[in-house]
Amino acid sequence: MRGFTAFIEKEFRELIRTKRMMILLIVFIAVGILNPATAKLTPKLLEMEADSLASMGMTVNEISITALDSWVQFAKNTPIVLIVTLIIFSGIYTSEYTKGTLIPLLTKGLSRSSVVLSKYVVMFVAWSIGIWLCFGITYFYGDFYWDNSVVKGVVFAGFCLWLFGVMMVSSIVFFSSIASSAGQVILGAGGLYFVMMIAGISKKVSEYLPTKLLAIGSLYTGELVPSDYKIPAIIAAIISVNFVIAAFPLTHKRQI
């Protein structure tokens, strides 16, 4: 247990020392500000282009912006911060294998299970801090400029996006246990998302896929309710747990 705790501390220090955590926080904060800023500036940008649009026969009517527009931007931009997170963490295992930095730690008694779990904890915490920080900034400006109460299911929608991110972070753990490079890990995680998107072409199947957790626009407007996301959320949680569990034996079998 002591070795596990020490390794987690080492991973967090490494995350800070390499400035990966700083980059993540900057991205999350920037997107959190960008969400309401985009909604706020859209009418002004259209006004500036009104003459050009008029010359093409297009008329710009007065646009009413609400907090909903800001939260729609939040839903659209979350995949961006998720991609950045996955790219930053894609080499969290493979770099250790390549450099051989795990060998001294393992020879001193640190178990491979502790390595897997500690790295997952670091990624899980970093993603959780980042996405909820982004959520909090969007929420603050949503109330500052408009009124968040006009948007339904805001917190649950944030939970859906967080849970999908947890599943993707868990996929990094799994693919890192069998891949030999960060590129292969990204391909694995990207392949998982691609397969779910292809399977989601069928409306009947899409109702059960975790990718539905990204489609929260209908939740904001009240067309769908939290219970409509119950099955995708459960499946995402099951996949996350199984990815992490499967990583243990695969990492034990891996030659370092």
C-alpha positions as CSV (number, residue, x, y, z in Angstrom):
1,M,0.0,0.0,0.0
2,R,2.9,2.3,0.8
3,G,4.5,1.7,-2.5
4,F,1.2,2.3,-4.3
5,T,0.7,5.7,-2.5
6,A,4.3,6.7,-3.2
7,F,3.9,5.8,-6.9
8,I,0.7,7.9,-7.2
9,E,2.6,10.8,-5.6
10,K,5.4,10.3,-8.1
11,E,3.0,10.3,-11.0
12,F,1.3,13.5,-9.9
13,R,4.8,15.2,-9.5
14,E,5.7,14.0,-13.0
15,L,2.4,15.3,-14.3
16,I,3.2,18.7,-12.9
17,R,7.0,18.7,-13.7
18,T,6.4,17.9,-17.3
19,K,3.7,20.7,-17.5
20,R,1.2,18.2,-18.8
21,M,-1.2,19.2,-16.0
22,M,-0.7,22.9,-16.7
23,I,-1.5,22.3,-20.4
24,L,-4.6,20.4,-19.5
25,L,-5.8,23.1,-17.1
26,I,-5.2,25.8,-19.7
27,V,-7.2,23.9,-22.3
28,F,-10.1,23.2,-19.9
29,I,-10.2,26.8,-18.7
30,A,-9.9,28.2,-22.2
31,V,-12.8,26.0,-23.4
32,G,-14.8,26.9,-20.3
33,I,-14.5,30.6,-21.2
34,L,-14.9,30.0,-24.9
35,N,-18.4,28.4,-24.4
36,P,-20.2,31.5,-23.1
37,A,-17.9,33.8,-25.1
38,T,-19.0,32.2,-28.4
39,A,-22.6,32.4,-27.5
40,K,-22.2,36.1,-26.4
41,L,-20.3,37.2,-29.5
42,T,-22.3,35.4,-32.1
43,P,-25.0,38.1,-32.5
44,K,-22.3,40.8,-32.7
45,L,-20.4,38.9,-35.4
46,L,-23.5,38.4,-37.4
47,E,-24.2,42.2,-37.1
48,M,-20.8,42.9,-38.4
49,E,-21.4,40.7,-41.4
50,A,-24.9,41.9,-42.0
51,D,-24.0,44.0,-45.0
52,S,-22.1,41.2,-46.7
53,L,-24.9,38.8,-46.0
54,A,-27.4,41.3,-47.3
55,S,-25.5,41.6,-50.6
56,M,-26.0,37.8,-51.0
57,G,-29.7,38.2,-50.4
58,M,-29.6,37.0,-46.8
59,T,-31.3,38.9,-44.0
60,V,-30.0,38.8,-40.4
61,N,-32.9,39.1,-37.9
62,E,-32.4,39.9,-34.3
63,I,-31.0,36.9,-32.4
64,S,-31.9,36.2,-28.8
65,I,-29.1,34.4,-26.9
66,T,-29.8,32.5,-23.7
67,A,-27.7,30.2,-21.5
68,L,-28.8,27.3,-23.7
69,D,-26.5,28.6,-26.4
70,S,-23.6,28.5,-24.0
71,W,-24.4,25.0,-22.9
72,V,-24.7,23.8,-26.5
73,Q,-21.2,25.1,-27.0
74,F,-20.1,23.2,-23.9
75,A,-21.5,19.9,-25.4
76,K,-19.8,20.6,-28.8
77,N,-16.4,21.5,-27.3
78,T,-16.1,18.7,-24.7
79,P,-14.9,16.2,-27.3
80,I,-12.0,18.7,-28.0
81,V,-10.8,18.6,-24.4
82,L,-11.3,14.9,-24.3
83,I,-9.1,14.4,-27.3
84,V,-6.4,16.6,-25.8
85,T,-6.6,14.6,-22.6
86,L,-6.2,11.3,-24.4
87,I,-3.3,12.5,-26.5
88,I,-1.5,13.8,-23.4
89,F,-1.9,10.5,-21.5
90,S,-1.5,8.2,-24.5
91,G,2.2,7.6,-23.6
92,I,1.8,7.3,-19.9
93,Y,2.5,3.6,-20.0
94,T,4.4,3.0,-23.3
95,S,7.0,5.6,-22.5
96,E,7.8,3.7,-19.2
97,Y,8.3,0.5,-21.2
98,T,10.4,2.2,-23.8
99,K,12.7,3.9,-21.3
100,G,12.8,1.0,-18.9
101,T,12.0,3.2,-16.0
102,L,9.7,0.7,-14.5
103,I,12.4,-2.0,-14.0
104,P,14.0,-0.3,-10.9
105,L,10.7,0.2,-9.3
106,L,9.5,-3.4,-9.9
107,T,12.7,-4.8,-8.6
108,K,12.2,-2.8,-5.4
109,G,8.9,-4.6,-4.8
110,L,6.3,-2.4,-6.5
111,S,3.7,-4.6,-8.1
112,R,2.5,-4.2,-11.7
113,S,-1.0,-4.0,-10.4
114,S,0.0,-0.9,-8.4
115,V,1.5,0.6,-11.5
116,V,-1.7,0.1,-13.5
117,L,-4.0,1.3,-10.8
118,S,-1.9,4.4,-9.9
119,K,-1.7,5.5,-13.5
120,Y,-5.4,5.1,-13.9
121,V,-6.1,7.1,-10.7
122,V,-3.9,9.9,-12.0
123,M,-5.7,10.1,-15.4
124,F,-9.1,9.7,-13.7
125,V,-8.4,12.6,-11.3
126,A,-6.9,14.8,-14.0
127,W,-9.9,14.3,-16.3
128,S,-12.4,14.8,-13.5
129,I,-10.7,18.0,-12.3
130,G,-10.5,19.4,-15.8
131,I,-14.0,18.6,-17.0
132,W,-15.7,19.9,-13.9
133,L,-13.6,23.0,-13.9
134,C,-14.7,23.6,-17.5
135,F,-18.3,22.9,-16.4
136,G,-18.0,25.3,-13.4
137,I,-16.6,28.2,-15.6
138,T,-19.4,27.7,-18.1
139,Y,-22.0,27.6,-15.3
140,F,-20.7,30.8,-13.7
141,Y,-20.8,32.8,-16.9
142,G,-24.1,31.2,-17.8
143,D,-25.6,32.8,-14.7
144,F,-23.6,36.0,-15.0
145,Y,-24.8,36.8,-18.5
146,W,-28.1,34.9,-18.6
147,D,-30.0,32.4,-16.4
148,N,-29.0,28.8,-16.2
149,S,-32.5,27.9,-14.9
150,V,-33.8,28.0,-18.5
151,V,-31.7,25.0,-19.3
152,K,-32.8,21.6,-18.1
153,G,-30.6,18.8,-16.8
154,V,-27.4,20.8,-16.8
155,V,-25.6,18.9,-14.0
156,F,-26.7,15.5,-15.3
157,A,-25.6,16.5,-18.8
158,G,-22.2,17.3,-17.3
159,F,-22.2,13.9,-15.6
160,C,-22.9,12.2,-18.9
161,L,-19.9,13.9,-20.6
162,W,-17.7,13.1,-17.6
163,L,-18.7,9.4,-17.6
164,F,-18.0,9.1,-21.3
165,G,-14.5,10.6,-20.7
166,V,-13.9,8.1,-17.8
167,M,-14.7,5.3,-20.3
168,M,-12.2,6.7,-22.8
169,V,-9.5,7.2,-20.1
170,S,-10.1,3.6,-19.1
171,S,-9.6,2.5,-22.7
172,I,-6.1,4.2,-22.5
173,V,-5.3,1.9,-19.6
174,F,-6.4,-1.1,-21.5
175,F,-4.7,-0.4,-24.8
176,S,-1.5,0.7,-23.1
177,S,-1.2,-2.8,-21.6
178,I,-0.9,-4.3,-25.1
179,A,0.4,-1.5,-27.2
180,S,4.1,-0.6,-27.8
181,S,3.7,3.1,-28.6
182,A,1.5,6.1,-27.8
183,G,0.3,6.1,-31.5
184,Q,-1.1,2.6,-31.1
185,V,-2.9,3.6,-27.9
186,I,-4.5,6.5,-29.7
187,L,-5.5,4.2,-32.6
188,G,-7.0,1.8,-30.1
189,A,-9.1,4.5,-28.3
190,G,-10.0,6.1,-31.6
191,G,-11.0,2.7,-33.0
192,L,-13.3,2.1,-30.1
193,Y,-15.0,5.4,-30.7
194,F,-15.2,4.8,-34.4
195,V,-16.8,1.3,-33.9
196,M,-19.4,2.8,-31.6
197,M,-20.2,5.6,-34.1
198,I,-20.6,3.0,-36.9
199,A,-22.8,0.8,-34.7
200,G,-24.8,3.9,-33.8
201,I,-26.0,4.4,-37.3
202,S,-28.8,2.0,-36.3
203,K,-31.2,4.1,-34.2
204,K,-32.2,1.0,-32.2
205,V,-28.5,0.3,-31.3
206,S,-27.6,3.9,-30.7
207,E,-30.1,4.0,-27.8
208,Y,-27.8,1.6,-25.8
209,L,-24.3,2.9,-26.9
210,P,-22.2,5.1,-24.6
211,T,-21.9,7.6,-27.5
212,K,-25.4,8.7,-26.6
213,L,-23.9,10.3,-23.5
214,L,-22.4,12.9,-25.9
215,A,-25.8,13.7,-27.4
216,I,-27.1,15.9,-24.6
217,G,-28.7,18.7,-26.6
218,S,-32.1,17.0,-26.2
219,L,-31.5,16.8,-22.5
220,Y,-31.0,20.6,-22.3
221,T,-34.3,21.3,-24.1
222,G,-36.3,18.7,-22.1
223,E,-37.0,16.5,-25.1
224,L,-35.2,13.7,-23.3
225,V,-34.9,13.1,-19.5
226,P,-32.1,11.6,-17.4
227,S,-33.8,8.2,-17.4
228,D,-33.3,8.0,-21.2
229,Y,-29.6,7.9,-20.6
230,K,-29.7,5.2,-17.9
231,I,-28.7,2.2,-20.1
232,P,-25.9,4.0,-22.0
233,A,-24.5,5.2,-18.6
234,I,-24.6,1.8,-17.1
235,I,-22.9,0.3,-20.2
236,A,-20.2,3.0,-20.1
237,A,-19.5,2.2,-16.5
238,I,-19.3,-1.5,-17.1
239,I,-16.9,-1.0,-20.0
240,S,-14.8,1.3,-17.9
241,V,-14.5,-1.2,-15.0
242,N,-13.7,-4.1,-17.4
243,F,-11.1,-2.2,-19.3
244,V,-9.2,-1.5,-16.0
245,I,-9.7,-5.1,-14.8
246,A,-8.5,-6.6,-18.1
247,A,-5.4,-4.4,-17.9
248,F,-4.1,-6.1,-14.8
249,P,-3.4,-9.6,-16.3
250,L,-2.3,-8.2,-19.6
251,T,0.3,-6.0,-17.8
252,H,1.5,-8.9,-15.7
253,K,2.1,-11.0,-18.8
254,R,3.9,-8.2,-20.6
255,Q,7.6,-8.5,-20.9
256,I,9.5,-5.4,-19.7
